[in-house]
Amino acid sequence: MKLFMFSYIREGRSQKLEHCLAREHLVVSHLLRRTVDADFYEGPRAMLIDKDRKPRWSPSKLELVDEEMVSKCFSAIDDEDWQPLRLFERPKPSHIAVSRM
């Protein structure tokens, strides 16, 4: 599982910022939509809502996270209401006024 996660980090080194941000948006969307698990909400529930300070993580240990769960975080979201991240085109540096101090 660790090698799988590190491969995504290594991939990001050679990709443009726009691609990395779009992938982060996809992962966060999966977390907020609870398509993989509900752990994103479990921590605040245990600390802020019920205040029992006993989160019930799923799976209970990091070692139990499998490659299927990780790859699901990077898969496309099948919902017509969800939109992938689209960034505005940045102006080319030649169009930006530069101070000559």
FENVENPE-V909449 format. One record per residue. RES is the residue in one small letter. PHI is phi in whole degrees, -180 to 180 (NA if undefined). OMEGA is omega as a letter, one per 20 degrees, with the letter a starting at -180 (NA if undefined). NEAR is the number of other ideal C-beta (glycine too) atoms within 10 Angstrom. Layout:
RES&PHI&OMEGA&NEAR  RES&PHI&OMEGA&NEAR
This chain:
m&NA&r&14  k&-60&r&10  l&-61&r&7  f&-63&r&15  m&-67&a&13  f&-66&r&10  s&-66&r&11  y&-68&r&15  i&-66&r&8  r&-63&r&9  e&-60&a&12  g&-64&r&14  r&-62&a&7  s&-102&a&7  q&-105&r&11  k&-73&a&9  l&-57&a&10  e&-60&r&13  h&-67&r&13  c&-64&r&14  l&-65&r&12  a&-64&r&15  r&-69&r&18  e&-62&r&12  h&-60&r&15  l&-63&a&18  v&-63&r&14  v&-64&r&13  s&-62&r&17  h&-63&a&18  l&-64&a&16  l&-70&a&10  r&-85&a&12  r&61&r&11  t&-77&r&15  v&-102&r&19  d&-162&a&17  a&-107&a&13  d&-63&r&15  f&-59&a&14  y&-93&a&14  e&-69&r&14  g&-62&r&11  p&-62&r&11  r&-61&a&15  a&-70&a&16  m&-91&a&13  l&-110&a&8  i&-91&a&9  d&-83&r&11  k&55&r&9  d&-87&r&10  r&54&r&7  k&-132&r&9  p&-66&r&16  r&-107&a&11  w&-73&r&15  s&-134&i&13  p&-72&a&12  s&-73&r&9  k&-130&r&7  l&-61&a&9  e&-64&a&9  l&-87&r&11  v&-73&a&19  d&-103&a&12  e&-63&r&11  e&-63&r&10  m&-65&a&15  v&-66&a&17  s&-66&r&12  k&-65&r&13  c&-63&a&18  f&-103&a&12  s&-87&r&11  a&-66&r&8  i&-93&a&14  d&-95&r&7  d&-155&a&10  e&-68&r&6  d&-82&a&5  w&-83&r&11  q&-121&r&10  p&-69&a&11  l&-67&r&14  r&-125&a&8  l&-98&r&10  f&-70&r&5  e&-68&r&6  r&-86&r&10  p&-68&r&8  k&-71&a&7  p&-55&a&7  s&-69&a&6  h&-92&a&7  i&-93&r&8  a&-72&a&5  v&-113&r&7  s&-73&a&4  r&-112&r&4  m&-93&NA&3
